[in-house]
Every structure is written in structure tokens, then in C-alpha cells.
Amino acid sequence: MTTGMIGLLYGGATLAVMFSGMPIAFALGAVAVVFMAIFMPHAALDTVTQNVYEEMSSITLLAIPLFILKGAAIGRSRAGQDLYSAMHAFMHRIPGGLGIANVFACALFAAMAGSSPATCSAIGSAGIPEMRKRGYSGRFAAGVIAAGGTLGILLPPSITMILYAVAAEQSLGRLFLAGIGPGMLLVGLFALYAIYRFRVEYATAERAYEAHGTDHPILSTEQLTRAEKFALLPRVLPFIVLLTGVMVALYGGYATPSETAGLGGILALGLIAVVYGVWRPKDVTPILHATLRESTMLMMIIGMSLLYSYVMSYLHISQAAAQAIVALQLSPWFLLATILLMVVVLGFFLPPVSIILMTAPIILPPLKAAGFDLIWFGIVMTIVMEMGLIHPPVGLNIFVIKNIAPDIPLSEVIWGTVPFVLLMLLAVVLLSVFPEIATGLPNMVMGTK
């Protein structure tokens, strides 16, 4: 049987098992083991556990459960609501300031927690009711929180970037730095859209008031005293210090990524103990339970994905696919567009973790041969995978929003995310025209490669 036929069988079997409803980790592992039994020496089956262990015994991957601990500690405290309240207090007088406050709160929380669903849940549980109470449409309120939550996989520390660094054999520190510029770009684009959307909804309410005397909450003005504003800072500043400290430890060369993750986890537990009084065993146990559950799930997916990629490589499927792509002699930008389109389609069904580990052996060699910077591509690919978090049929953040705001129709949530998907597409175009947005900071801090 030719390599091409084996590759088609491998891909077809994977899709069939996944659509059967089997969890992703077990689906990938089952397909890999079956193909090992059929197409590889029987002795290979004796090395399944060894292969999984060796693939996962990376010091970089050690950072994942530690960053998850940090995110769980922050996510299960009132940090998200306090952060949102502080942003709202200082921005409420800006046109669209409530929407901008949600974007900034999502960005800061995502940088601390590193999780898109956690960001949506923590900021959305406070932000969506507040926006709707002040007259913003449910569609816009849901859209801005869902989109803001996607920043969790772009702004460091990002578990998705950790996995990409392992798969692409790139510097994690350089990749983290490369995510800051594009992250700020997306924050800026989302904030500008929040201002525009506010003006549209404000104008609509104003016309209704002038025509029929219909009052609308969005027309009301609210004043907070300076004392009320600064009263909110003591609960927020410690977490800003945490974020700054972790970044200084990592980029100042004082600690490796794994050590930084451990430092972040310990500091997060210490801060919620001091700021929120979360230190008793009954308070800490849910945090440790959530960390263990999410870490186990994620590491199972990583382990099985790496085994899946190992079998793909052993059977020369990934090499043959990469050679076939190169043989097409596509122009570099058409090659990039084709690969990103494939990532978008995979995002309909798979989470970012699986997309990276399954596609890296196939797509990275042709991209490198075409002259693309793999650090830059990692950022572009992450933004494209962010789009997958807010577009159907999977759209994880869409369902998180639906869970915390069940009275907003699902169709409204989806339509609310569409403008932000287009803004992410614009960000990809801008990164393609101006790659320095991603590569400038790491080159300045760590030198050119």
C-alpha cells in the first residue's frame, strides 16, 4: 500500500472516530495504536507508553500544569469582577467606555489566567449584566466578551504557545514576546469597534427619545467620585504586580519558563489568600481539583497527539504530505493562505491544542522552506485559532457566554461575534504586511536570530 493511501486511511479513520463522539485524546490514541498494530512492527506496540512518556518529558511542558494552577487560582477568586469594576470606574466617561473596559479587563485577566474560557466566564459574569443594565444590546455585550476571551491564547503566558514552541522547536520566550504586539493590536481594534458600536446604539436610542420620548438606559450619565475610583485599586494592583513580576522573571533572565510558571502559581495562591481570604483547605481544594482535572485532560490530549504525530512520521505520512505541498510550487503567500484556511476548517471541529500537534509536522517544513519566520507564523496561526473559539459550529467561547447569559439567544451571541472575527482577519492582514508587529519586540529584547 502506498504512503498516500495510508495517509488517506489515517485521516479518514481519525475523522470517523472523532465524529463518533469519542473524546479527542482517546480518539487520537486509538487511531495511532490501531495503525501501529497494522502497519508497524509488532514490537512497536510494546513501546507505546515509552513513546508517550519520552514525547511528554519536556521541561517546557512542565509549565502547563503550573500555569493552569495560576489561572485556576485567579479564575476562582473575585479577581475578574474586581478587575472589571476598576476598568469600568476609570473608563465609564469615555464614549463606549463600558465596552472598552470589558476589552481591557479581558486582556489583563487573560494575561494572568492564560485561559480563554476562564476569561469569558470571569469577566462576562460581571460585564454582561452591567452592559445590559446600561442599555447595551445583548448581541454586542456577548460579542465583546467572547472576543475578549480569545486573548487568553495570544497574550503570554499562553498554553497554546507553549505547545507551538515544543512542536516547532522555537524559543518560548521569543514566542511569548512576539504575542504582545499583536495582542495589543487586537485590544486596540476591539476597543475602536466598541466605541463605534456604542455610537450606533446611542444614536438609535437618541432618535427614539426625540421621536417618541422613549427613555433608554444608554442615554443616562453616571458620575463616580475620585475616592470611589481609587477605592477599587487596592484589590487590583496586587494582580498587576503579579503579572509584572512573572514577566520580569521570565524576560529578565531570572527564571526559565517552567520556573516562572511555578513562581506564578505560588504567587497567585498567596495573593488570593491575602486579598480574598482564600486559604482554608475547603477554599483551596476546588482550585487544586480544577487544576488537576484540566491538567490531566490537557496532558492526555498532548500525549495522544504526540503519539499520533509519531506514528504519522514513522509511516512517512507527514513527510510525504509536506513534500507534496512543496511540489505544488505554490507562491509563498498562496501557500500561507491555503494553510491558514485549513486551520480555520480544522477549528470547526478541534481545539487549538490538537490542531497544533496534528498539523505541525506537515505544515511547518513547507512554510520554513518558503522563507516564513516560524515565530511570526506561530502568532498568525494563534490568531486564526482564536477565530475558531468564536465561530460555529464549535466556538467554545460562544457556549461559555451562552452558559453565563442564558437569556441571550444563541443566534444573537453568534452574530455578536461576527464583527470581531472580521477584526481578527484584519489583524492577520496587518501582520502579513507589517510582520514587525510580532517580530520587532523579540528581536529588540533577545536580538535577531
KOLMIGU-162339 format. One record per residue (C-alpha): residue number from 1; x negated, y negated, z negated. Coordinates in steps of 0.1 Angstrom, whole numbers, plus 5000, padded with zeros to 4 digits. Example, Ala and Ser with C-alpha at 12.3 -4.5 7.8 and 13.67 -1.06 7.14 Angstrom:
2
<num->1&x->4877&y->5045&z->4922>
<num->2&x->4863&y->5011&z->4929>
! end
This chain:
449
<num->1&x->5000&y->5000&z->5000>
<num->2&x->4986&y->4966&z->5009>
<num->3&x->4979&y->4939&z->4984>
<num->4&x->5006&y->4917&z->5000>
<num->5&x->5032&y->4944&z->4994>
<num->6&x->5021&y->4950&z->4959>
<num->7&x->5023&y->4913&z->4953>
<num->8&x->5058&y->4911&z->4966>
<num->9&x->5068&y->4940&z->4944>
<num->10&x->5052&y->4924&z->4914>
<num->11&x->5070&y->4891&z->4919>
<num->12&x->5103&y->4908&z->4927>
<num->13&x->5101&y->4931&z->4897>
<num->14&x->5093&y->4901&z->4875>
<num->15&x->5124&y->4881&z->4887>
<num->16&x->5146&y->4912&z->4883>
<num->17&x->5136&y->4919&z->4847>
<num->18&x->5139&y->4882&z->4838>
<num->19&x->5173&y->4878&z->4852>
<num->20&x->5184&y->4909&z->4833>
<num->21&x->5182&y->4888&z->4802>
<num->22&x->5152&y->4903&z->4786>
<num->23&x->5131&y->4878&z->4766>
<num->24&x->5103&y->4863&z->4786>
<num->25&x->5074&y->4878&z->4766>
<num->26&x->5088&y->4913&z->4768>
<num->27&x->5097&y->4909&z->4805>
<num->28&x->5062&y->4899&z->4815>
<num->29&x->5046&y->4926&z->4793>
<num->30&x->5069&y->4953&z->4806>
<num->31&x->5062&y->4945&z->4843>
<num->32&x->5025&y->4943&z->4836>
<num->33&x->5024&y->4977&z->4818>
<num->34&x->5045&y->4994&z->4845>
<num->35&x->5022&y->4982&z->4873>
<num->36&x->4992&y->4992&z->4853>
<num->37&x->5006&y->5027&z->4850>
<num->38&x->5014&y->5029&z->4887>
<num->39&x->4985&y->5011&z->4904>
<num->40&x->4956&y->5011&z->4879>
<num->41&x->4936&y->5039&z->4864>
<num->42&x->4955&y->5056&z->4836>
<num->43&x->4927&y->5047&z->4812>
<num->44&x->4938&y->5011&z->4817>
<num->45&x->4968&y->5018&z->4795>
<num->46&x->4946&y->5026&z->4766>
<num->47&x->4931&y->4991&z->4768>
<num->48&x->4964&y->4971&z->4767>
<num->49&x->4961&y->4960&z->4731>
<num->50&x->4924&y->4953&z->4736>
<num->51&x->4930&y->4932&z->4767>
<num->52&x->4957&y->4912&z->4750>
<num->53&x->4935&y->4906&z->4719>
<num->54&x->4905&y->4896&z->4740>
<num->55&x->4926&y->4872&z->4761>
<num->56&x->4940&y->4856&z->4730>
<num->57&x->4908&y->4855&z->4709>
<num->58&x->4901&y->4819&z->4720>
<num->59&x->4892&y->4793&z->4694>
<num->60&x->4912&y->4768&z->4714>
<num->61&x->4944&y->4789&z->4710>
<num->62&x->4939&y->4788&z->4672>
<num->63&x->4950&y->4751&z->4674>
<num->64&x->4985&y->4761&z->4685>
<num->65&x->5000&y->4775&z->4652>
<num->66&x->4982&y->4747&z->4633>
<num->67&x->4998&y->4720&z->4654>
<num->68&x->5031&y->4738&z->4651>
<num->69&x->5027&y->4737&z->4613>
<num->70&x->5021&y->4699&z->4616>
<num->71&x->5051&y->4694&z->4638>
<num->72&x->5074&y->4716&z->4616>
<num->73&x->5064&y->4696&z->4585>
<num->74&x->5072&y->4663&z->4602>
<num->75&x->5102&y->4676&z->4620>
<num->76&x->5119&y->4689&z->4589>
<num->77&x->5115&y->4657&z->4570>
<num->78&x->5132&y->4624&z->4574>
<num->79&x->5102&y->4610&z->4593>
<num->80&x->5122&y->4609&z->4626>
<num->81&x->5151&y->4589&z->4612>
<num->82&x->5127&y->4565&z->4593>
<num->83&x->5106&y->4560&z->4624>
<num->84&x->5137&y->4552&z->4645>
<num->85&x->5150&y->4528&z->4618>
<num->86&x->5118&y->4509&z->4618>
<num->87&x->5116&y->4507&z->4656>
<num->88&x->5152&y->4495&z->4657>
<num->89&x->5147&y->4469&z->4630>
<num->90&x->5118&y->4452&z->4649>
<num->91&x->5133&y->4455&z->4684>
<num->92&x->5171&y->4450&z->4679>
<num->93&x->5170&y->4414&z->4692>
<num->94&x->5153&y->4424&z->4725>
<num->95&x->5179&y->4430&z->4753>
<num->96&x->5183&y->4467&z->4753>
<num->97&x->5162&y->4469&z->4722>
<num->98&x->5181&y->4498&z->4708>
<num->99&x->5173&y->4519&z->4738>
<num->100&x->5136&y->4507&z->4737>
<num->101&x->5135&y->4516&z->4700>
<num->102&x->5146&y->4551&z->4709>
<num->103&x->5119&y->4554&z->4736>
<num->104&x->5091&y->4542&z->4713>
<num->105&x->5103&y->4563&z->4684>
<num->106&x->5104&y->4594&z->4706>
<num->107&x->5068&y->4586&z->4719>
<num->108&x->5054&y->4582&z->4683>
<num->109&x->5073&y->4612&z->4670>
<num->110&x->5062&y->4633&z->4700>
<num->111&x->5026&y->4623&z->4694>
<num->112&x->5029&y->4635&z->4658>
<num->113&x->5050&y->4666&z->4663>
<num->114&x->5039&y->4678&z->4697>
<num->115&x->5073&y->4694&z->4705>
<num->116&x->5100&y->4682&z->4729>
<num->117&x->5130&y->4699&z->4712>
<num->118&x->5119&y->4687&z->4678>
<num->119&x->5116&y->4651&z->4691>
<num->120&x->5150&y->4652&z->4707>
<num->121&x->5166&y->4666&z->4675>
<num->122&x->5148&y->4643&z->4650>
<num->123&x->5152&y->4610&z->4669>
<num->124&x->5185&y->4619&z->4686>
<num->125&x->5203&y->4628&z->4653>
<num->126&x->5199&y->4592&z->4642>
<num->127&x->5195&y->4574&z->4676>
<num->128&x->5225&y->4587&z->4695>
<num->129&x->5252&y->4579&z->4668>
<num->130&x->5236&y->4545&z->4663>
<num->131&x->5236&y->4537&z->4700>
<num->132&x->5272&y->4548&z->4705>
<num->133&x->5283&y->4528&z->4674>
<num->134&x->5269&y->4497&z->4690>
<num->135&x->5287&y->4503&z->4723>
<num->136&x->5262&y->4521&z->4745>
<num->137&x->5276&y->4548&z->4767>
<num->138&x->5272&y->4584&z->4757>
<num->139&x->5256&y->4591&z->4791>
<num->140&x->5228&y->4566&z->4785>
<num->141&x->5223&y->4575&z->4748>
<num->142&x->5219&y->4612&z->4757>
<num->143&x->5197&y->4605&z->4787>
<num->144&x->5172&y->4582&z->4769>
<num->145&x->5167&y->4607&z->4740>
<num->146&x->5164&y->4637&z->4763>
<num->147&x->5139&y->4620&z->4784>
<num->148&x->5120&y->4605&z->4754>
<num->149&x->5118&y->4640&z->4740>
<num->150&x->5098&y->4653&z->4771>
<num->151&x->5069&y->4631&z->4760>
<num->152&x->5062&y->4658&z->4734>
<num->153&x->5043&y->4679&z->4760>
<num->154&x->5024&y->4650&z->4775>
<num->155&x->5012&y->4629&z->4746>
<num->156&x->4985&y->4646&z->4725>
<num->157&x->4985&y->4669&z->4707>
<num->158&x->5003&y->4690&z->4733>
<num->159&x->5006&y->4728&z->4731>
<num->160&x->5012&y->4728&z->4769>
<num->161&x->4979&y->4710&z->4774>
<num->162&x->4961&y->4734&z->4752>
<num->163&x->4973&y->4763&z->4773>
<num->164&x->4964&y->4745&z->4805>
<num->165&x->4929&y->4738&z->4792>
<num->166&x->4925&y->4775&z->4785>
<num->167&x->4939&y->4786&z->4819>
<num->168&x->4920&y->4761&z->4839>
<num->169&x->4888&y->4763&z->4817>
<num->170&x->4888&y->4725&z->4812>
<num->171&x->4878&y->4703&z->4783>
<num->172&x->4908&y->4700&z->4759>
<num->173&x->4895&y->4667&z->4745>
<num->174&x->4893&y->4652&z->4781>
<num->175&x->4927&y->4665&z->4789>
<num->176&x->4942&y->4650&z->4757>
<num->177&x->4927&y->4616&z->4766>
<num->178&x->4940&y->4619&z->4802>
<num->179&x->4976&y->4622&z->4789>
<num->180&x->4975&y->4589&z->4770>
<num->181&x->4976&y->4566&z->4801>
<num->182&x->5004&y->4585&z->4819>
<num->183&x->5023&y->4588&z->4786>
<num->184&x->5022&y->4550&z->4781>
<num->185&x->5032&y->4546&z->4818>
<num->186&x->5063&y->4568&z->4812>
<num->187&x->5071&y->4549&z->4780>
<num->188&x->5070&y->4516&z->4799>
<num->189&x->5092&y->4529&z->4828>
<num->190&x->5117&y->4543&z->4803>
<num->191&x->5118&y->4510&z->4784>
<num->192&x->5123&y->4490&z->4816>
<num->193&x->5152&y->4512&z->4825>
<num->194&x->5166&y->4508&z->4790>
<num->195&x->5166&y->4470&z->4795>
<num->196&x->5182&y->4473&z->4829>
<num->197&x->5209&y->4498&z->4817>
<num->198&x->5217&y->4475&z->4787>
<num->199&x->5222&y->4445&z->4810>
<num->200&x->5245&y->4466&z->4832>
<num->201&x->5266&y->4478&z->4803>
<num->202&x->5266&y->4444&z->4786>
<num->203&x->5278&y->4427&z->4818>
<num->204&x->5306&y->4452&z->4822>
<num->205&x->5317&y->4446&z->4786>
<num->206&x->5314&y->4408&z->4791>
<num->207&x->5336&y->4409&z->4822>
<num->208&x->5362&y->4430&z->4803>
<num->209&x->5362&y->4405&z->4774>
<num->210&x->5366&y->4375&z->4797>
<num->211&x->5394&y->4391&z->4818>
<num->212&x->5414&y->4408&z->4790>
<num->213&x->5400&y->4396&z->4757>
<num->214&x->5388&y->4432&z->4750>
<num->215&x->5361&y->4432&z->4724>
<num->216&x->5332&y->4456&z->4727>
<num->217&x->5306&y->4466&z->4701>
<num->218&x->5277&y->4460&z->4726>
<num->219&x->5286&y->4422&z->4726>
<num->220&x->5281&y->4419&z->4688>
<num->221&x->5249&y->4404&z->4674>
<num->222&x->5231&y->4417&z->4644>
<num->223&x->5205&y->4399&z->4622>
<num->224&x->5181&y->4416&z->4599>
<num->225&x->5161&y->4396&z->4574>
<num->226&x->5123&y->4398&z->4574>
<num->227&x->5124&y->4415&z->4540>
<num->228&x->5148&y->4442&z->4554>
<num->229&x->5124&y->4448&z->4583>
<num->230&x->5093&y->4451&z->4562>
<num->231&x->5111&y->4473&z->4536>
<num->232&x->5111&y->4501&z->4562>
<num->233&x->5074&y->4501&z->4568>
<num->234&x->5061&y->4520&z->4538>
<num->235&x->5078&y->4552&z->4550>
<num->236&x->5065&y->4549&z->4585>
<num->237&x->5029&y->4537&z->4580>
<num->238&x->5016&y->4569&z->4564>
<num->239&x->5026&y->4588&z->4596>
<num->240&x->5009&y->4563&z->4618>
<num->241&x->4978&y->4567&z->4596>
<num->242&x->4981&y->4605&z->4601>
<num->243&x->4983&y->4601&z->4639>
<num->244&x->4954&y->4577&z->4639>
<num->245&x->4933&y->4599&z->4616>
<num->246&x->4938&y->4630&z->4638>
<num->247&x->4929&y->4611&z->4669>
<num->248&x->4898&y->4596&z->4653>
<num->249&x->4887&y->4630&z->4640>
<num->250&x->4891&y->4646&z->4675>
<num->251&x->4877&y->4619&z->4697>
<num->252&x->4851&y->4606&z->4673>
<num->253&x->4834&y->4640&z->4675>
<num->254&x->4840&y->4647&z->4638>
<num->255&x->4860&y->4679&z->4644>
<num->256&x->4869&y->4704&z->4671>
<num->257&x->4905&y->4706&z->4684>
<num->258&x->4912&y->4736&z->4661>
<num->259&x->4897&y->4719&z->4631>
<num->260&x->4917&y->4688&z->4639>
<num->261&x->4948&y->4708&z->4641>
<num->262&x->4941&y->4723&z->4606>
<num->263&x->4934&y->4688&z->4593>
<num->264&x->4967&y->4675&z->4608>
<num->265&x->4987&y->4703&z->4593>
<num->266&x->4973&y->4698&z->4558>
<num->267&x->4977&y->4660&z->4560>
<num->268&x->5013&y->4664&z->4572>
<num->269&x->5022&y->4687&z->4543>
<num->270&x->5005&y->4662&z->4519>
<num->271&x->5024&y->4633&z->4534>
<num->272&x->5059&y->4648&z->4532>
<num->273&x->5051&y->4658&z->4496>
<num->274&x->5041&y->4622&z->4487>
<num->275&x->5066&y->4603&z->4508>
<num->276&x->5097&y->4626&z->4507>
<num->277&x->5090&y->4647&z->4476>
<num->278&x->5089&y->4679&z->4498>
<num->279&x->5065&y->4701&z->4477>
<num->280&x->5086&y->4726&z->4458>
<num->281&x->5085&y->4762&z->4472>
<num->282&x->5121&y->4761&z->4482>
<num->283&x->5114&y->4730&z->4502>
<num->284&x->5081&y->4742&z->4518>
<num->285&x->5094&y->4778&z->4526>
<num->286&x->5116&y->4767&z->4555>
<num->287&x->5087&y->4748&z->4570>
<num->288&x->5064&y->4778&z->4568>
<num->289&x->5092&y->4801&z->4581>
<num->290&x->5098&y->4779&z->4611>
<num->291&x->5061&y->4777&z->4618>
<num->292&x->5057&y->4815&z->4616>
<num->293&x->5087&y->4821&z->4638>
<num->294&x->5078&y->4796&z->4665>
<num->295&x->5041&y->4806&z->4665>
<num->296&x->5049&y->4843&z->4668>
<num->297&x->5073&y->4837&z->4696>
<num->298&x->5048&y->4814&z->4715>
<num->299&x->5018&y->4836&z->4709>
<num->300&x->5038&y->4867&z->4721>
<num->301&x->5046&y->4848&z->4753>
<num->302&x->5010&y->4837&z->4757>
<num->303&x->4996&y->4872&z->4751>
<num->304&x->5020&y->4889&z->4775>
<num->305&x->5015&y->4861&z->4801>
<num->306&x->4977&y->4866&z->4799>
<num->307&x->4982&y->4904&z->4803>
<num->308&x->5004&y->4897&z->4832>
<num->309&x->4978&y->4874&z->4848>
<num->310&x->4951&y->4900&z->4841>
<num->311&x->4970&y->4927&z->4860>
<num->312&x->4977&y->4903&z->4888>
<num->313&x->4940&y->4895&z->4890>
<num->314&x->4929&y->4932&z->4888>
<num->315&x->4953&y->4941&z->4917>
<num->316&x->4938&y->4911&z->4936>
<num->317&x->4973&y->4896&z->4939>
<num->318&x->4962&y->4862&z->4927>
<num->319&x->4931&y->4861&z->4948>
<num->320&x->4950&y->4872&z->4979>
<num->321&x->4977&y->4846&z->4973>
<num->322&x->4950&y->4819&z->4968>
<num->323&x->4932&y->4829&z->4999>
<num->324&x->4965&y->4829&z->5019>
<num->325&x->4972&y->4794&z->5007>
<num->326&x->4937&y->4782&z->5017>
<num->327&x->4940&y->4800&z->5051>
<num->328&x->4971&y->4779&z->5059>
<num->329&x->4947&y->4749&z->5061>
<num->330&x->4973&y->4725&z->5048>
<num->331&x->4963&y->4689&z->5043>
<num->332&x->4954&y->4683&z->5006>
<num->333&x->4984&y->4662&z->4998>
<num->334&x->5008&y->4686&z->5016>
<num->335&x->4992&y->4714&z->4996>
<num->336&x->4998&y->4694&z->4964>
<num->337&x->5034&y->4686&z->4973>
<num->338&x->5041&y->4723&z->4981>
<num->339&x->5026&y->4735&z->4948>
<num->340&x->5045&y->4709&z->4927>
<num->341&x->5077&y->4718&z->4945>
<num->342&x->5071&y->4754&z->4935>
<num->343&x->5065&y->4743&z->4899>
<num->344&x->5099&y->4724&z->4900>
<num->345&x->5117&y->4755&z->4912>
<num->346&x->5100&y->4777&z->4885>
<num->347&x->5111&y->4751&z->4860>
<num->348&x->5147&y->4761&z->4868>
<num->349&x->5141&y->4794&z->4850>
<num->350&x->5108&y->4793&z->4830>
<num->351&x->5094&y->4773&z->4801>
<num->352&x->5061&y->4753&z->4807>
<num->353&x->5040&y->4779&z->4788>
<num->354&x->5049&y->4807&z->4812>
<num->355&x->5046&y->4785&z->4843>
<num->356&x->5011&y->4775&z->4835>
<num->357&x->4998&y->4810&z->4826>
<num->358&x->5015&y->4827&z->4855>
<num->359&x->5006&y->4803&z->4883>
<num->360&x->4971&y->4791&z->4872>
<num->361&x->4952&y->4819&z->4889>
<num->362&x->4970&y->4813&z->4922>
<num->363&x->4972&y->4775&z->4925>
<num->364&x->4941&y->4762&z->4908>
<num->365&x->4914&y->4777&z->4932>
<num->366&x->4931&y->4761&z->4964>
<num->367&x->4935&y->4728&z->4946>
<num->368&x->4899&y->4728&z->4935>
<num->369&x->4888&y->4737&z->4970>
<num->370&x->4909&y->4708&z->4983>
<num->371&x->4890&y->4684&z->4961>
<num->372&x->4915&y->4677&z->4934>
<num->373&x->4904&y->4669&z->4899>
<num->374&x->4919&y->4697&z->4877>
<num->375&x->4922&y->4674&z->4847>
<num->376&x->4942&y->4649&z->4868>
<num->377&x->4963&y->4678&z->4882>
<num->378&x->4970&y->4691&z->4847>
<num->379&x->4986&y->4658&z->4838>
<num->380&x->5006&y->4656&z->4871>
<num->381&x->5018&y->4692&z->4866>
<num->382&x->5028&y->4684&z->4830>
<num->383&x->5050&y->4655&z->4841>
<num->384&x->5066&y->4678&z->4867>
<num->385&x->5073&y->4704&z->4840>
<num->386&x->5087&y->4676&z->4818>
<num->387&x->5113&y->4671&z->4846>
<num->388&x->5122&y->4708&z->4841>
<num->389&x->5131&y->4701&z->4805>
<num->390&x->5159&y->4677&z->4816>
<num->391&x->5172&y->4691&z->4848>
<num->392&x->5196&y->4721&z->4851>
<num->393&x->5200&y->4750&z->4850>
<num->394&x->5177&y->4755&z->4821>
<num->395&x->5169&y->4719&z->4809>
<num->396&x->5161&y->4728&z->4773>
<num->397&x->5164&y->4692&z->4761>
<num->398&x->5199&y->4689&z->4777>
<num->399&x->5211&y->4717&z->4754>
<num->400&x->5194&y->4702&z->4724>
<num->401&x->5212&y->4670&z->4730>
<num->402&x->5245&y->4688&z->4735>
<num->403&x->5240&y->4705&z->4702>
<num->404&x->5234&y->4673&z->4682>
<num->405&x->5261&y->4654&z->4701>
<num->406&x->5288&y->4680&z->4710>
<num->407&x->5314&y->4654&z->4718>
<num->408&x->5294&y->4641&z->4748>
<num->409&x->5304&y->4662&z->4778>
<num->410&x->5276&y->4683&z->4793>
<num->411&x->5282&y->4666&z->4827>
<num->412&x->5276&y->4632&z->4811>
<num->413&x->5244&y->4644&z->4795>
<num->414&x->5231&y->4657&z->4828>
<num->415&x->5240&y->4625&z->4847>
<num->416&x->5224&y->4605&z->4820>
<num->417&x->5190&y->4623&z->4826>
<num->418&x->5190&y->4618&z->4864>
<num->419&x->5175&y->4583&z->4864>
<num->420&x->5147&y->4595&z->4841>
<num->421&x->5139&y->4624&z->4864>
<num->422&x->5136&y->4598&z->4892>
<num->423&x->5113&y->4577&z->4870>
<num->424&x->5091&y->4607&z->4863>
<num->425&x->5089&y->4613&z->4901>
<num->426&x->5078&y->4577&z->4904>
<num->427&x->5052&y->4582&z->4878>
<num->428&x->5038&y->4612&z->4898>
<num->429&x->5036&y->4590&z->4929>
<num->430&x->5018&y->4562&z->4910>
<num->431&x->4993&y->4588&z->4896>
<num->432&x->4987&y->4600&z->4931>
<num->433&x->4980&y->4565&z->4943>
<num->434&x->4961&y->4554&z->4912>
<num->435&x->4945&y->4585&z->4896>
<num->436&x->4925&y->4563&z->4873>
<num->437&x->4957&y->4560&z->4852>
<num->438&x->4949&y->4595&z->4840>
<num->439&x->4911&y->4598&z->4846>
<num->440&x->4900&y->4564&z->4835>
<num->441&x->4902&y->4568&z->4797>
<num->442&x->4885&y->4602&z->4795>
<num->443&x->4857&y->4590&z->4819>
<num->444&x->4852&y->4559&z->4797>
<num->445&x->4851&y->4578&z->4764>
<num->446&x->4834&y->4610&z->4774>
<num->447&x->4816&y->4600&z->4806>
<num->448&x->4822&y->4611&z->4842>
<num->449&x->4819&y->4648&z->4849>
! end
